[in-house]
Amino acid sequence: MRIEPNISPWVANLRASFRYFAVGGIIAATIAGAYVGIDAAALAILLDMSGASMSFIIGERMYLGLKK
């Protein structure tokens, strides 16, 4: 796979922000699932996914802050 050194800035920004879009979608699905009243097992899976996503983002920020 060949990586282009000069990619468009919007492509670089989209790549960098993808994790935030994914986490936002997972959290929105969890809130919607809790509001609608889905099956308890499915809600537990969504809650686990949202917890893991948030710890990934918050943990990364905390690690970078401590690393300074």
N, C-alpha and C positions, 0 to 999 in steps of 0.2 A: 504494500500500500504506500502510495506516494503522498507526502504531506506538502502542500503548497506553502511557501514561506510568506507570501503576500496575499492573505485572504481579505475579503471585504470586512470593514469594521462591524457592520451589522451582523455578519455571520459569526464573528468572534464574540460579539455581545450575546447573541442567541445561544451559542454554545455555553457561555459562562453562566447564563441565567436559567438553563434548562432544569437544574436541580430545584430551583425555587418554584418553577412552574409545576414540577412533578409533586413537590411537597404540598403546594397549594391545592392541587387536585385531589390528593389523598385526604387532606384535612377537610376539604369541601365534601367529599364523598362520605367521610365519617360523620360529619355534622348532619348531612342529608339523611344518611341511614339511621341515625339516632332519632331524628325528627319524624321520619316516616314510620319507624318501628319495624325494622327488618328482623330477621331471625337472629337470635342471640349469638349463635356461632359465627355468623357472618359479621355481626357487629364487633365481636371479639377480635376477629381477624383484622378488621379495619382499624380498631383501636391499637392493636399491636403494630400495624404498618405506620400509623400516624406517630406513635411513640418513637419508633425506630427512626423515622424520617426527621423528626424534630431533634432527637438526640444527635443525629448525624450533623445537622446544621449548627445547632448550639454547641455541640462538642467540638466541632472544627473551629468555630470562632473562639471558644475558650482556649483551645490548644494553641492557636495562633497568638492569642493575647498573652498567654503564659510563656510562650517561646521567645517573645521580644526581650 
